Amino acid sequence: MTELVLVRHGETEWNRIGKVQGRTDIPLNDTGRGQARATGERLVGTRVDAVVSSPLSRAAETARIIADELGIGDVEVVDELVERDYGRAEGMTDADVAREFGGRLQALESREATVERVTPALLAVADRHPGERVLVVSHGGVIGSLVRAATRWTWPPRGERIENGSDHVFRVVDDAAGVPGLELVSFAGRPWSRDLLPPEDAALSRD
């Protein structure tokens, strides 16, 4: 069974000052590089067979730093792992979002569309690495969308973010019809299981 360890890239200056950061290619700052090294050090001694990254430089550099810590040579770049498209909100601060959108971020790409874009790419990565444990460096909007989809929109708990450098483990499993999908195993080091799923007909917010 293939496992995918999804890691959010380290901090950038836009992260630090609270700007909405989608597909603008903002590099890591020194804090972000330190976070990437800390993530790599934390994963030393765990199984990681390959490292994959979003094409944006903040993710690619994070992946390279982690791969070096783990003694892994090549980093595979997968274009579909790029961050969500935030449209007009790109580069805005929280104050800008409050003024322009009433405090509710209006992304050009919905969470559902993000999941539809990224899931096939991750399943393709799993197909290339059967039975392996693959570290995937991506973005907060991507990882948060995948976590929500895997938990019927109940996680992360309200007010909790996908932190820079955090890791979230998924496994590839087949449903009753034999169709592969992603199942959440742990969120930022905390175990998660299907027992925590709400009823399928529960009315849940998809924010």
DOVO-41903 format. One record per residue: residue in one letter; x, y, z of N, C-alpha, C in turn. Coordinates in steps of 0.02 Angstrom, whole numbers, plus 50000, padded with zeros to 5 digits. Last residue first. Layout:
BEGIN
NODE  residu   n_px   n_py   n_pz  ca_px  ca_py  ca_pz   c_px   c_py   c_pz
NODE       A      X      Y      Z      X      Y      Z      X      Y      Z
...
END
This chain:
BEGIN
NODE  residu   n_px   n_py   n_pz  ca_px  ca_py  ca_pz   c_px   c_py   c_pz
NODE       D  49185  51271  50182  49231  51329  50182  49303  51305  50180
NODE       R  49077  51187  50179  49134  51171  50137  49181  51231  50131
NODE       S  48982  51122  50317  49009  51179  50280  49069  51158  50240
NODE       L  48868  50985  50303  48930  51014  50328  48952  51072  50285
NODE       A  48748  50876  50346  48755  50941  50312  48814  50978  50342
NODE       A  48765  50701  50323  48770  50759  50368  48780  50823  50327
NODE       D  48762  50585  50253  48709  50634  50238  48712  50695  50283
NODE       E  48865  50509  50305  48871  50533  50236  48819  50587  50220
NODE       P  48914  50554  50472  48870  50519  50425  48874  50550  50356
NODE       P  49093  50589  50492  49023  50600  50507  48980  50559  50459
NODE       L  49236  50492  50543  49195  50521  50489  49123  50533  50513
NODE       L  49310  50426  50635  49296  50496  50649  49252  50529  50596
NODE       D  49339  50305  50583  49291  50306  50638  49270  50378  50655
NODE       R  49442  50322  50495  49374  50326  50468  49322  50329  50523
NODE       S  49566  50421  50584  49538  50359  50557  49467  50370  50532
NODE       W  49723  50491  50625  49654  50502  50603  49629  50437  50573
NODE       P  49849  50550  50740  49816  50497  50702  49744  50515  50684
NODE       R  49948  50691  50714  49894  50663  50754  49856  50611  50713
NODE       G  50040  50748  50627  50064  50701  50677  50011  50670  50721
NODE       A  49956  50822  50542  50008  50856  50582  50030  50812  50641
NODE       F  49854  50689  50536  49852  50762  50523  49902  50795  50570
NODE       S  49853  50529  50457  49870  50573  50513  49871  50645  50490
NODE       V  49777  50471  50355  49804  50429  50409  49821  50471  50470
NODE       L  49648  50485  50235  49692  50519  50283  49712  50472  50339
NODE       E  49649  50413  50077  49623  50408  50146  49673  50441  50193
NODE       L  49608  50430  49908  49653  50449  49962  49618  50446  50029
NODE       G  49573  50295  49792  49565  50362  49819  49613  50373  49876
NODE       P  49523  50183  49660  49571  50208  49709  49556  50280  49730
NODE       V  49386  50076  49652  49413  50140  49627  49462  50168  49679
NODE       G  49317  49965  49693  49385  49956  49668  49417  50018  49640
NODE       A  49199  49986  49753  49196  49972  49681  49266  49962  49651
NODE       A  49236  50020  49881  49200  49957  49871  49196  49937  49798
NODE       D  49400  50095  49849  49333  50093  49879  49299  50027  49862
NODE       D  49572  50073  49891  49517  50063  49843  49450  50064  49880
NODE       V  49693  50194  49943  49650  50137  49956  49597  50133  49902
NODE       V  49840  50268  49991  49798  50254  49932  49760  50190  49945
NODE       R  49851  50374  50134  49866  50311  50100  49818  50304  50041
NODE       F  49931  50521  50198  49875  50489  50164  49898  50421  50140
NODE       V  49986  50630  50324  49995  50566  50290  49929  50540  50262
NODE       H  50066  50780  50335  49999  50750  50339  50000  50688  50295
NODE       D  50173  50899  50415  50163  50841  50371  50098  50806  50387
NODE       S  50228  51072  50408  50190  51017  50438  50181  50960  50388
NODE       G  50289  51180  50346  50331  51125  50368  50294  51067  50399
NODE       N  50165  51292  50400  50225  51283  50360  50268  51227  50389
NODE       E  50007  51215  50442  50066  51255  50458  50123  51241  50410
NODE       I  49850  51237  50407  49903  51193  50383  49968  51232  50391
NODE       R  49762  51291  50556  49790  51300  50490  49835  51242  50471
NODE       E  49610  51302  50645  49675  51269  50638  49699  51273  50566
NODE       G  49482  51352  50646  49536  51394  50673  49605  51364  50667
NODE       R  49405  51195  50662  49397  51267  50649  49453  51307  50683
NODE       P  49509  51057  50614  49464  51089  50661  49462  51164  50649
NODE       P  49528  51023  50434  49554  51036  50502  49501  51066  50547
NODE       W  49382  50916  50448  49450  50935  50470  49480  50981  50418
NODE       T  49261  50896  50384  49260  50907  50456  49328  50928  50484
NODE       W  49238  50856  50251  49238  50927  50267  49233  50941  50342
NODE       R  49261  50720  50243  49194  50746  50233  49187  50816  50262
NODE       T  49395  50696  50243  49361  50693  50307  49289  50719  50304
NODE       A  49444  50716  50117  49452  50650  50146  49414  50641  50211
NODE       A  49418  50852  50098  49383  50803  50056  49386  50734  50088
NODE       R  49507  50908  50192  49435  50918  50198  49396  50866  50159
NODE       V  49631  50867  50139  49611  50846  50206  49535  50853  50214
NODE       L  49628  50935  50016  49630  50862  50017  49608  50835  50085
NODE       S  49629  51069  50061  49573  51044  50020  49570  50968  50021
NODE       G  49753  51075  50127  49691  51086  50164  49630  51060  50126
NODE       I  49839  51055  50019  49836  51005  50072  49771  51012  50112
NODE       V  49811  51173  49943  49805  51106  49914  49795  51054  49969
NODE       G  49839  51277  50031  49773  51272  50000  49760  51203  49971
NODE       G  49975  51250  50065  49922  51248  50115  49853  51241  50086
NODE       H  50063  51139  49950  50042  51204  49976  49983  51198  50024
NODE       S  50193  51019  49942  50144  51059  49907  50126  51120  49949
NODE       V  50292  50881  49928  50291  50950  49953  50244  50991  49910
NODE       V  50281  50719  49976  50255  50764  49926  50253  50835  49955
NODE       L  50362  50566  49993  50352  50632  50023  50335  50682  49967
NODE       V  50303  50402  49991  50326  50458  49951  50311  50524  49987
NODE       R  50335  50239  50010  50314  50297  50050  50345  50358  50019
NODE       E  50271  50105  49905  50322  50148  49934  50290  50203  49977
NODE       G  50183  50029  49832  50206  50002  49895  50258  50045  49930
NODE       P  50233  50102  49679  50189  50055  49714  50221  50028  49778
NODE       H  50256  50230  49609  50293  50209  49669  50251  50159  49709
NODE       R  50173  50260  49508  50244  50257  49492  50286  50232  49550
NODE       D  50053  50266  49577  50062  50213  49527  50136  50205  49508
NODE       A  50074  50383  49651  50070  50319  49685  50080  50260  49637
NODE       V  50067  50476  49546  50129  50468  49584  50130  50401  49619
NODE       A  49932  50456  49515  49983  50439  49465  50052  50432  49497
NODE       L  49875  50506  49630  49866  50435  49615  49916  50412  49562
NODE       L  49912  50639  49614  49940  50601  49669  49931  50526  49658
NODE       A  49836  50671  49500  49909  50677  49498  49942  50638  49554
NODE       P  49704  50653  49545  49732  50609  49493  49808  50612  49488
NODE       T  49704  50760  49648  49698  50689  49664  49724  50643  49609
NODE       V  49709  50889  49589  49768  50861  49622  49764  50786  49633
NODE       R  49584  50920  49530  49646  50929  49493  49704  50889  49523
NODE       E  49491  50893  49629  49484  50859  49565  49548  50865  49523
NODE       V  49536  50982  49728  49539  50910  49740  49535  50872  49674
NODE       T  49505  51103  49662  49574  51087  49681  49582  51012  49692
NODE       A  49367  51096  49655  49405  51095  49593  49479  51079  49606
NODE       E  49338  51106  49793  49319  51046  49756  49359  51040  49691
NODE       R  49386  51234  49821  49418  51176  49853  49401  51112  49815
NODE       S  49394  51333  49668  49362  51308  49729  49402  51251  49759
NODE       E  49485  51464  49607  49480  51391  49605  49451  51366  49671
NODE       L  49477  51594  49648  49455  51579  49580  49445  51503  49571
NODE       A  49413  51627  49812  49464  51599  49767  49435  51586  49698
NODE       Q  49376  51741  49917  49343  51715  49857  49397  51691  49808
NODE       L  49368  51744  50090  49412  51738  50032  49376  51706  49973
NODE       R  49281  51857  50178  49276  51788  50153  49315  51783  50088
NODE       G  49282  51990  50208  49319  51945  50252  49318  51873  50230
NODE       G  49221  52060  50106  49185  52052  50169  49217  52001  50215
NODE       F  49305  52081  50001  49262  52022  49998  49223  52011  50063
NODE       E  49375  52201  50023  49351  52184  49956  49298  52129  49955
NODE       R  49402  52206  50162  49372  52264  50128  49340  52244  50061
NODE       A  49456  52081  50190  49398  52105  50228  49363  52161  50192
NODE       V  49564  52082  50103  49511  52033  50093  49448  52055  50130
NODE       D  49641  52184  50161  49616  52191  50093  49557  52145  50080
NODE       A  49670  52125  50284  49631  52187  50282  49601  52199  50213
NODE       D  49748  52019  50244  49684  52005  50276  49639  52067  50275
NODE       T  49813  52070  50080  49819  52057  50152  49750  52039  50180
NODE       M  49836  51998  49916  49800  52040  49964  49818  52021  50035
NODE       G  49895  51910  49827  49935  51965  49852  49900  52011  49902
NODE       E  49742  51868  49752  49815  51856  49754  49852  51918  49777
NODE       A  49611  51896  49731  49635  51899  49800  49711  51890  49806
NODE       R  49583  51872  49599  49593  51941  49620  49621  51948  49690
NODE       G  49647  51707  49607  49619  51760  49566  49634  51830  49592
NODE       Y  49699  51598  49669  49658  51642  49709  49633  51704  49672
NODE       D  49722  51434  49635  49720  51498  49601  49672  51544  49640
NODE       R  49823  51330  49741  49759  51353  49715  49767  51421  49681
NODE       E  49991  51275  49691  49941  51301  49738  49876  51321  49702
NODE       V  50033  51122  49602  50038  51194  49613  49980  51217  49658
NODE       L  50029  50993  49562  50031  51004  49634  50036  51078  49652
NODE       E  50041  50979  49426  49973  50983  49453  49972  50995  49529
NODE       D  50178  50961  49400  50148  51027  49389  50080  51034  49423
NODE       V  50297  50890  49492  50232  50874  49464  50192  50939  49460
NODE       V  50464  50839  49498  50418  50896  49497  50354  50876  49461
NODE       E  50563  50739  49603  50518  50740  49545  50470  50799  49550
NODE       V  50727  50746  49649  50660  50770  49668  50619  50774  49604
NODE       D  50860  50629  49681  50817  50667  49636  50751  50688  49669
NODE       G  50917  50576  49817  50947  50615  49763  50899  50659  49725
NODE       I  50913  50578  49992  50878  50559  49930  50902  50605  49874
NODE       G  50951  50604  50123  50997  50568  50079  50964  50542  50016
NODE       L  50875  50683  50202  50858  50612  50201  50904  50571  50157
NODE       E  50924  50810  50178  50926  50784  50246  50915  50709  50249
NODE       D  50892  50818  50041  50962  50816  50062  50969  50789  50133
NODE       A  50752  50823  50049  50784  50767  50016  50857  50761  50036
NODE       I  50737  50948  50113  50716  50887  50147  50750  50826  50116
NODE       I  50787  51032  50011  50818  51032  50077  50800  50968  50115
NODE       R  50698  51001  49907  50769  50988  49898  50805  50986  49966
NODE       A  50575  51045  49959  50585  50974  49942  50659  50957  49937
NODE       T  50601  51183  49970  50585  51143  50030  50598  51070  50017
NODE       E  50615  51211  49834  50673  51219  49879  50662  51181  49944
NODE       A  50485  51182  49788  50542  51146  49760  50603  51151  49806
NODE       A  50407  51275  49859  50398  51203  49870  50459  51164  49846
NODE       R  50456  51394  49809  50454  51385  49882  50444  51311  49900
NODE       S  50441  51382  49670  50508  51379  49699  50507  51368  49774
NODE       L  50322  51267  49602  50338  51333  49629  50401  51329  49672
NODE       P  50292  51134  49566  50343  51170  49528  50362  51238  49557
NODE       S  50284  51017  49704  50253  51068  49661  50308  51105  49624
NODE       S  50377  50862  49714  50364  50932  49730  50319  50966  49679
NODE       V  50434  50714  49797  50399  50745  49741  50381  50816  49762
NODE       V  50545  50586  49839  50521  50653  49855  50494  50685  49792
NODE       A  50546  50417  49906  50552  50465  49851  50524  50532  49874
NODE       D  50542  50345  50023  50573  50315  49965  50585  50363  49908
NODE       V  50558  50350  50191  50540  50393  50135  50578  50367  50075
NODE       R  50532  50300  50354  50539  50277  50285  50515  50331  50237
NODE       T  50630  50386  50477  50567  50360  50451  50577  50340  50379
NODE       G  50756  50436  50493  50740  50375  50529  50672  50347  50512
NODE       V  50705  50602  50478  50762  50556  50476  50745  50495  50520
NODE       L  50604  50690  50502  50587  50630  50463  50645  50582  50456
NODE       R  50663  50795  50568  50610  50758  50602  50595  50692  50568
NODE       E  50746  50843  50467  50776  50812  50526  50725  50770  50564
NODE       G  50648  50896  50380  50692  50842  50358  50722  50805  50417
NODE       T  50597  50997  50464  50554  50943  50441  50595  50884  50418
NODE       A  50711  51077  50477  50682  51045  50537  50636  50988  50518
NODE       R  50727  51120  50345  50779  51079  50376  50751  51042  50437
NODE       A  50609  51196  50334  50620  51139  50290  50673  51092  50319
NODE       Q  50633  51295  50430  50577  51249  50439  50585  51187  50396
NODE       G  50743  51359  50370  50751  51326  50434  50695  51276  50448
NODE       R  50677  51412  50260  50731  51363  50249  50745  51324  50314
NODE       G  50590  51500  50325  50564  51444  50287  50616  51391  50274
NODE       T  50680  51593  50377  50639  51553  50423  50613  51492  50387
NODE       D  50727  51649  50258  50772  51609  50299  50735  51567  50350
NODE       N  50596  51617  50134  50641  51661  50172  50684  51617  50218
NODE       L  50565  51547  49972  50572  51540  50044  50612  51598  50073
NODE       P  50489  51652  49842  50537  51604  49869  50533  51598  49945
NODE       I  50339  51654  49751  50376  51687  49804  50424  51636  49836
NODE       D  50257  51659  49618  50315  51618  49638  50359  51655  49688
NODE       T  50083  51649  49629  50141  51694  49625  50201  51658  49654
NODE       R  49978  51566  49659  50026  51543  49608  50083  51593  49595
NODE       G  49951  51623  49810  49930  51567  49769  49985  51546  49722
NODE       Q  49934  51700  49954  49988  51676  49911  49965  51614  49874
NODE       V  49890  51842  50039  49863  51783  50005  49914  51762  49951
NODE       K  50001  51895  50169  49971  51904  50103  49945  51838  50076
NODE       G  50067  51900  50295  49996  51884  50290  49963  51900  50224
NODE       I  50200  51910  50314  50161  51972  50321  50087  51962  50307
NODE       R  50240  51776  50297  50258  51813  50358  50214  51874  50368
NODE       N  50199  51742  50168  50170  51709  50226  50180  51751  50289
NODE       W  50285  51828  50099  50212  51839  50095  50176  51803  50151
NODE       E  50408  51770  50129  50393  51837  50155  50318  51852  50151
NODE       T  50374  51597  50175  50397  51649  50129  50382  51717  50161
NODE       E  50409  51441  50259  50382  51510  50258  50414  51552  50203
NODE       G  50403  51282  50171  50423  51328  50223  50397  51398  50211
NODE       H  50261  51182  50111  50325  51216  50104  50340  51261  50164
NODE       R  50183  51043  50189  50178  51112  50165  50247  51144  50163
NODE       V  50181  50876  50135  50215  50927  50176  50201  50996  50146
NODE       L  50113  50718  50138  50107  50785  50110  50134  50837  50159
NODE       V  50159  50566  50103  50169  50612  50158  50169  50683  50130
NODE       L  50073  50428  50053  50096  50493  50029  50099  50540  50090
NODE       E  50095  50253  50031  50080  50310  50074  50110  50373  50045
NODE       T  50032  50107  49954  50072  50168  49948  50048  50221  49997
NODE       M  50042  49940  50000  50000  50000  50000  50044  50063  50000
END
